[in-house]
Amino acid sequence: MARLILNGKSAQLPAVREAVFARRAAGDALEVRVTWEAGDAARLAEEAAREGVDRVIAGGGDGTVNEVVNGLMRVARERRPVLGILPLGSANDFATSLGLPLASEPALAAALGLPGHPVDVPRLDDWHFLNMATAGFGAEITSSTPKGLKRLLGGGAYSLIGAVKAWHITHYAGRLRWPGGERRVEVCLLAIGNGRQSGGGHLLTPQATLDDAHLDVLILHDIGSLTQLRAMRHELETRPARGTHVDTLRVDRLTFEADEPVPLTLDGEPDQRQGFTVSIEPAALSLAMPPDCPLLSRPA
């Protein structure tokens, strides 16, 4: 038995309803639960796991996937069902990078039929995420982009808001610590990737994989002019470990002790914290994904 946990805003979409009916007609045993308010998706996912459901499908955007992941992580590892994704958001960064279909019927068929592969699950303090956490400029863009604009322009909304804000970049000072190192930094963007892209298609950690027990970290700093932005773009192509504007790390744990509250996003969901620690739980969930998915270091 599979259970679709569907974001309430998408429940009446004709394509979604037709996809559910088509899969049932094809013989798939599929139950549907619809969310009403924040927290419902996590609660419904936890209930499904405790009831012994074999496969839970998150139907919605990256935020819905994030909630479902947190619900599944509340139960013992051996009781967690396979997680499938029916992408229905404005950006669908994670589903896109996995190579999943975006049209509802083939996406639901894939969520029900693709094999599960063990993937790592990072945790920022008390909340898990699956794709990426960002702090600073990228988080400001995500949290300030109106939901109506996201729906209208899709991922392009993030680029539009980013262009408007580009000349008002804030740097957040603090200390980064990781096993074997630490550094005083002033970052405009800190991206911590288990997956690769965020903010409507921006490839922030292009070497990240979901099953290597590590986090890929991108730090952007010392950016305040057009010349510096151009230099940063060049460094983003070469990805230096320590550059003028771009630094990269691969770690299994990272702490940022900031001097002031910093805007965050966890899989696109906004938050704000002054300090946080990110760790990773290897092979914590089984995710339905193509066997040749580029986000796997060890193909299924």
C-alpha positions in Angstrom: 0.0 0.0 0.0 1.2 3.5 -0.9 0.0 6.8 0.6 0.1 10.1 -1.1 0.4 13.1 1.2 -0.9 15.9 -0.9 -0.5 19.6 -0.3 -4.0 21.0 0.1 -3.4 23.8 -2.4 -2.9 21.1 -5.1 -5.7 18.7 -4.1 -8.2 20.1 -6.7 -5.8 20.4 -9.6 -7.4 18.3 -12.5 -4.0 16.9 -13.5 -3.4 15.6 -10.0 -6.8 14.0 -9.7 -6.5 12.4 -13.1 -3.1 11.0 -12.2 -4.5 9.4 -9.0 -7.4 7.9 -10.9 -5.1 6.6 -13.7 -2.7 4.9 -11.2 -5.6 3.2 -9.4 -7.0 2.1 -12.7 -3.6 0.6 -13.5 -3.8 -1.5 -10.3 -1.7 0.6 -7.8 -3.1 0.5 -4.3 -2.9 4.2 -3.4 -4.5 6.2 -0.5 -4.6 10.0 -0.4 -4.3 12.3 2.5 -4.6 16.1 2.1 -2.9 18.7 4.3 -4.8 21.7 5.7 -2.2 23.7 7.6 1.6 23.7 8.5 2.7 20.6 10.2 0.1 18.3 8.7 2.4 16.7 6.2 4.9 15.8 8.9 2.2 14.4 11.1 0.6 12.4 8.3 4.0 11.0 7.2 4.7 9.9 10.7 1.3 8.2 11.0 1.8 6.4 7.7 5.2 5.0 8.8 3.8 3.9 12.2 0.9 2.2 10.4 3.3 0.2 8.2 2.6 1.9 4.9 5.2 0.6 2.3 5.7 3.9 0.4 4.9 7.5 1.2 4.7 10.0 -1.6 5.1 13.8 -0.9 2.8 15.7 -3.3 3.8 19.3 -3.4 6.8 21.6 -3.6 10.2 21.3 -1.9 8.6 22.5 1.4 6.1 19.6 1.4 8.9 17.2 0.7 10.8 18.7 3.6 7.9 18.3 6.0 7.3 14.7 5.0 11.0 13.9 5.5 10.8 15.3 9.0 7.8 13.2 9.8 9.5 10.0 8.6 12.6 10.8 10.6 10.5 10.7 13.8 10.2 7.0 13.6 12.8 4.3 13.9 15.0 3.7 10.8 13.7 0.2 10.2 10.1 1.5 10.1 10.6 4.3 7.6 8.9 3.6 4.2 10.3 4.4 0.8 9.8 8.1 0.0 8.5 9.1 -3.4 8.0 12.6 -4.8 5.1 14.1 -6.9 6.5 17.5 -7.7 3.9 20.3 -7.7 5.8 23.4 -6.6 7.0 26.5 -8.3 10.7 25.5 -8.5 10.8 21.8 -7.8 14.6 22.0 -7.4 15.1 18.6 -5.8 12.8 16.7 -8.2 14.5 18.3 -11.2 18.0 17.5 -10.0 16.9 13.9 -9.4 15.7 13.6 -13.0 12.1 12.9 -12.0 9.2 13.7 -14.4 7.4 16.9 -13.7 4.0 16.1 -15.4 1.7 14.7 -12.8 0.8 11.3 -14.2 4.3 10.1 -15.2 5.6 11.7 -11.9 3.1 9.7 -9.8 3.9 6.5 -11.8 7.6 7.1 -11.1 7.0 7.8 -7.4 5.1 4.5 -7.1 7.4 2.3 -9.3 11.0 3.5 -9.1 13.2 1.5 -6.8 14.2 3.0 -3.4 17.9 3.9 -2.9 19.4 4.7 0.6 20.2 8.4 0.9 21.7 10.6 3.6 19.6 13.1 5.6 21.2 16.2 7.0 20.0 17.8 10.2 20.2 21.5 11.1 19.9 21.6 14.9 16.3 20.2 15.4 15.1 20.1 11.8 16.1 17.7 8.9 16.4 18.7 5.3 17.1 16.6 2.2 18.3 18.9 -0.5 20.0 22.1 0.7 20.2 24.7 3.5 21.2 28.2 2.7 22.0 31.2 4.9 22.3 34.8 4.0 21.6 36.3 0.6 20.0 33.2 -1.0 17.7 32.8 2.0 16.7 36.5 1.8 15.6 36.0 -1.8 13.6 32.9 -1.1 11.8 34.3 2.0 11.0 37.7 0.3 9.7 36.3 -3.0 5.9 36.5 -2.9 4.2 33.2 -3.4 2.0 34.6 -6.1 5.1 35.6 -8.1 6.6 32.2 -7.5 3.5 30.5 -9.0 3.4 33.0 -11.9 7.1 32.9 -12.9 8.2 29.6 -11.5 12.0 29.5 -10.7 12.4 32.7 -12.6 10.9 34.6 -9.7 13.9 33.9 -7.6 16.3 35.3 -10.3 14.1 38.4 -10.7 14.1 39.2 -6.9 17.8 38.4 -6.8 18.6 40.9 -9.5 16.6 43.6 -7.7 18.5 42.9 -4.4 21.9 42.4 -6.0 23.1 45.9 -5.0 22.0 45.6 -1.4 24.0 42.5 -0.4 24.4 42.0 3.4 27.4 40.2 4.8 26.9 38.1 7.9 29.9 37.9 10.2 30.7 34.9 12.3 32.8 31.8 12.8 32.6 28.6 10.9 33.8 25.4 12.6 34.2 21.9 11.2 36.2 18.8 12.0 39.8 19.8 11.5 39.3 23.5 10.9 37.7 26.8 11.7 37.5 30.2 10.1 36.3 33.7 10.8 34.1 34.7 7.8 31.8 37.4 6.5 29.5 35.6 4.1 26.8 36.9 1.8 25.8 33.3 1.0 26.4 30.0 2.8 25.0 27.0 1.0 25.1 23.5 2.6 24.2 20.9 0.0 23.2 17.3 0.2 21.7 17.9 -3.2 22.9 20.3 -5.9 20.5 23.1 -6.8 18.3 25.6 -5.0 16.4 28.9 -5.5 14.8 28.0 -8.8 17.6 26.1 -10.6 20.8 27.7 -9.2 23.5 25.0 -9.1 25.2 25.8 -5.9 26.9 22.6 -4.9 27.4 20.8 -8.3 29.5 17.9 -7.0 27.2 16.9 -4.1 25.8 13.4 -4.0 23.1 12.0 -1.7 24.9 8.9 -0.5 28.5 9.9 0.3 27.9 10.8 4.0 29.2 14.3 3.4 27.9 17.8 3.0 29.2 20.1 0.2 29.6 23.7 1.3 29.8 26.9 -0.7 30.8 30.2 0.9 30.4 33.4 -1.1 32.1 36.5 0.5 33.6 39.9 -0.1 31.1 40.9 -2.8 29.9 44.5 -3.1 30.5 45.8 -6.6 29.9 44.8 -10.2 33.6 43.9 -10.7 33.6 41.7 -7.7 30.4 40.0 -8.9 32.1 39.2 -12.2 35.1 37.8 -10.4 32.9 35.7 -8.2 31.2 34.2 -11.3 34.6 33.2 -12.6 35.5 31.5 -9.3 32.2 29.7 -9.3 33.2 28.0 -12.5 36.5 26.8 -11.0 35.3 26.2 -7.4 38.5 26.9 -5.4 38.9 25.5 -1.9 40.0 29.0 -0.9 39.4 31.9 -3.3 39.0 35.6 -3.2 35.2 35.4 -3.3 34.4 31.7 -3.2 35.4 29.0 -0.8 34.3 25.3 -0.8 34.4 22.5 1.8 33.4 18.9 2.1 32.5 18.0 5.7 30.3 15.8 7.7 29.6 18.5 10.3 29.5 22.3 10.2 28.8 24.9 12.8 28.2 28.6 12.1 28.3 31.0 15.1 27.0 34.2 13.7 27.3 37.7 15.3 23.6 38.4 14.5 20.5 36.5 13.4 20.9 35.1 9.9 18.1 34.3 7.5 17.9 30.6 6.5 16.1 28.3 4.2 15.8 24.6 4.7 14.7 23.0 1.4 13.3 26.4 0.5 11.4 26.9 3.8 12.4 30.2 5.6 13.8 30.4 9.1 16.2 32.6 11.1 18.9 31.7 13.6 21.9 33.3 15.1 23.9 30.0 15.3 23.4 26.5 14.1 25.1 23.1 13.6 24.5 20.9 10.6 25.3 17.1 10.8 24.4 14.2 8.6 22.8 10.8 9.1 24.1 8.4 6.4 21.6 6.2 4.5 18.8 7.4 6.7 16.0 7.2 4.1 15.1 5.1 1.1 14.3 7.5 -1.8 12.5 6.5 -5.1 14.7 7.7 -7.8 16.1 6.7 -11.2 18.9 4.1 -10.9 21.2 6.2 -13.0 20.5 9.4 -11.1 23.6 11.7 -11.2 23.1 12.5 -7.5 24.2 9.0 -6.6 27.9 8.3 -6.0 27.1 4.6 -6.2 24.6 3.8 -9.0 21.7 1.6 -8.0 
